Structures are given as structure tokens and as C-alpha cells.
Amino acid sequence: MAEPIDSRTRDSARAADTSIAARRALPAWHYVAAAALGALNTFSFAPTPHGGWLEIAILAGFYFWLTRTTGWKSALFTGWAFGFGNFVSGVWWLYVSMHFYGGMPAALAGAALVLFSLYLGLYPALAALVWSFCAGHAKNGRTLPFSPTWHGAFAFASAWALGEWARGYVFTGFPWLSSGYAQVDGPFAGFAPIVGVYGVGWVLALVAALVVQALVNVCKARPDALAEPAGGGAARGATGSVATPVIATVAVIAAGLLLPLVNWTHPENTPLNVRLLQGNVKQEMKFSESGLDESLAEFQRLITEKPADLVITPETAIPVLLQEMPEKFGRDIRAFADGTGTAILFGAVGGTITPDRRVVDYTNSLFGITPGQNGLYRYDKHHLVPFGEFVPWGFHWFVNLMNIPLGDFARGAPVQPPFLVHNQPVAVDICYEDIFGEEIARTVRENPTSPGILINSTNLAWFGDTIALDQHLQIARMRSLETGRPMLRATNTGATAAIDAHGNVIARLPAFTVGSLDVRVEGTQGFTPYVRSGNNTVIAVSLVLLAFGFAFGPARPSRKKA
């Protein structure tokens, strides 16, 4: 017969439960600090030079803060706070487009930015939640302290990468500020041709977790164990728990610094002389009648200023339907192309005219003129911007609050033929499309004639003089690293630039100036590992490691029988 439990035992149990509950509850400042750390992470990205090194420290700080959580709920909200701080400070320029150019009231534009940042913060929150379960943190008895381990480090890297991939995929995706972008000048850029931007984020998160693991083990090492004679088991264990993650970290950083020496692609075809145009047309004037006349005159002057192998204008440099383009403008640039042997890519609005003369299926397009040939090359933008180029179901009321023209376009095909310039194929995309690396890789991989040069035509005037311009240039550099191909950018206000096949900016126009950038560029051929496999490698590896961590990580300790 079991002995009765006296009142003192029951009181002790209640006190212990109260103490455990107190330890489980994290103070509010824990989440405020996580949000501040996320906001600080904005400085890892452009225009901060070599921000990739700063990003290692910030992500290590975030991982350490996660290890202080006491269960899956606190891990979830810590990740959410970090993500909110990161995005509300990193994409604040969306407020500029909504309020200053879209005409939305300031309070509503600010609220929309906050809500959007809260939504984006869900992805690092879910990554933190998955890490908590798959690292054993949420299964090992939530009151126990978490000690960074190897399976915890791999679980963090995998959950982080899958969270970023999901953010770039769900609801058409918004992968801006993916952590790998900050590494184009950082120590892990060499991994980009192998595993892409999400794989670079995976490597970054792994190193950050290993740094924390080493530092925590240093702090936990007992002085008496470290002071034992050589050959002592405790001393060897303490030294190994610190040295092993340090060696792994150094090895990964060294690999990242050495990998850029590998040439995954090779130069091919005759170099092209290219002129990239920057009109600096003010956004508020672009669609007005006077602004249209001024824009047409300016771009006609820039296009016909001097010959080249290829001249490229920004996105919708001619902001009218192609069929409504002034006849004189079209005749003059066609005569210039035929007379000088200059191919021209210009941005305009496409559309289909029905038999009853109605225009349907408007498109955001690039049209190409080939010297001595009739007809036009046409590329229609495939990946459209929500609320800017198409209206998601149920949100027309929101778009009606803004004064943004041309708000609902038709989509082009996912893979479209390249434009041939002196028999050299070049792949084009428009503005927002180059933030989707897997789609650029697919265009390079699946075209029967693989393009050797990437071209991005864009208009960031919607975002004014903000960090969006430098962030977008940083994204374009990642596309060059992933594909091993040079990237040419023609923009309205900046950053108009030429990027070589190794992701280096070789020439750039000052922002908010009118002019042209003359560059000589040589195309490349061959496929990088990322072009061949896309994001499949990092997704598969992450899923396997998370499944392993969930199955074999520390289990919840069994309750002792009474």
C-alpha cells in the first residue's frame, strides 16, 4: 500500500510548479530585443559595404536569443519579433510608393506597411517553431535549458532556409531581403553557383549556430575540468566541444572564400558594345500628357545619340500601348537601327486588339528591333507585382485607394525565347522578376538556345531615393553569381549598372541622373550546379535533416512513477 502524501509534499510541489511557470515566462523585453536585432539586420544589406560579415554576427545573436526561449510558443514569437523588425526597417520604402506616389493617406500607408511586415515576419517565426521541435527544444521538457548542439545547428540552418524559400513562393512570393543577398560581398558568395541564394542562407545560418555552440560551450566549461592533466576525459571533452564547431566554422568560411576561384561557365561569342539608358523621368510625370511628350523626346535623343551593338531602355520607358506609339518616334528609331546596325530593346505596354477594336490583355513588355529585319521581338513580363501589376482577389478596394495606373496586366509565358543580338542570345526580364532566382535559372536551363547574357529593365522611381535601389542591385548581383552570366541593368532612376559573371559591378551610372552607360560585355555558356538543379538541393537536404532531428533529437523525459 502506497504511503499517503502529506500536505508539506503537496505544498512543495505547488511551489515547484509556480517556480517552473515563472521560469517559462519570458519578459516582454526579450521580444523587444529580438525586434531590435531584426531591425539591425537591415544594415547587413546594401548599401552597407561587406555587410555579409555583420550578418553572421546578427544571425548568431538571433540564434542565441532563440536558445533562451523556454518552449515552442516563445520560440515562435521570438522569430516573429525578429522578422518584423527586419522587414519593417528593410522594406520601409514601400510606404513611399503607397503614400507619395500612390496617393494613399499616410496613416493607411503606414498601417499597410506594418501589416505586411507582420505577415513577412511569420516566415522566420515558423522557422523558429520548426527548429524548436526538430532540435528537441520543444520535446525535452520545456522547463529544461536548451544547450546548442550539432543537431540543433543543422535544424536551425534547415528551418531557416525552408522559411526563406516559402516566403519566396507562397502567394506569388516576396523573397526580398533573403539573407543570402547580403553575402554577395561576404564570405559565402562562393556557394551561390552551387545552391543559390537560399542555400547561401542555409550555410550562413549553420555557421551562426556553430559560433553560438562554441561560445556557449566555452562558458559552460568547468575550470576544474579544463585544469585536469593532459589525457583527462573531462578536459578532452570540454576542449573538443569548443574546438570542433570552431574548426567546422573556419572550414566553411574558407570554402566560401575559395569557391569563387572555380569557373563554372566559360566565355563564348564575340563581346558586345552595349548602351544602358537612364532617363530619370519623375514618376509623377510619367503618365501625364506633358510628361509623355518629354519622355518620348528624351529617350529618342538617348537611343539615337550614337550607335552600339545593343541599346536598352528602362521598363515602360515609352509608357503607352505599342499601337498608340507616335508614328514619328517609331519611324526614327527604326531608321537609326537599320542605318547603324544597332539592336534596340525598349520598354512599352503591350496589348491585344480585338476585331471590334477593343484592347485586351495589357502586358508590361520589352520590344526588340533587329537591324535590317521586319517585325519586333517581344517579351511579356511573367511574374507580376501584386497590387502594382495585378490585383489579388478581394483587394480591389485597397488598390482603389491608390492612384496607380496600369494596375492589372496579363502574364507572359514562364520561359520565353531570348533576343538575338548579332546571333548572341540574351535573356531579358523586367524589374521585380530578377528577385526570383529559380525562374532566371529555368530560363537559362530550358531555352533551346541558352542565353549568355542577362538583361534587367526596371523602373524604381516608385520608391524614390531610398535603399531599394541598392538592394535591387545587390539582388541582380546574386543572379549573376547563381548563373555564371553577366547582368546588364537599364533603370529609370538607378541603379543602372553592368555586372560581370562573378557578380562584380564593373560600371554604374550615378542615380537620379540622365545619361547612358557604355559597356563592353562578353557572354558565357555552361551551367552552374544551381542552374541545373534550382532550389531542389537545399529543399531536399533541409527536409531530410529536419526529419532526422525530429526523429532522433532529445525526447521528452519520461515521468517517474509515483
Secondary structure, DSSP 8 states (H G I E B T S, - for coil): ------HHHHHHHHHHHHHHHHHH---HHHHHHHHHHHHHGGGGSTTSTTHHHHHHHHHHHHHHHHHT--SHHHHHHHHHHHHHHHHHHHSTHHHHIIIIIT---HHHHHHHHHHHHHHHTHHHHHHHHHHHHHTTTTTS-TTS-----HHHHHHHHHHHHHHHHHHTTGGG---TT-GGGGGGGSTTGGGHHHHHHHHHHHHHHHHHHHHHHHHHHHHHS-HHHHTS-TT-HHHHHHHHHHHHHHHHHHHHHHHHHHGGGS--SEE-S--EEEEEEE----HHHHTSHHHHHHHHHHHHHHHTSS--SEEE--TTSEEEEGGGS-HHHHHHHHHHHHHHT-EEEEEEEEEEE-TTS-EEEEEEEEEEE-TT--S-EEEE--S--BTTTB--TT-HHHHTTS--SS-------SS---EEETTEEEEEEEGGGGG-HHHHHHHHHHSSS--SEEEEEE--GGG-SSTHHHHHHHHHHHHHHHHT--EEEEESSS--EEE-TTS-EEEE--TT--EEEEEEE--EES--HHHHHTTHHHHHHHHHHHHHHHHHS---------
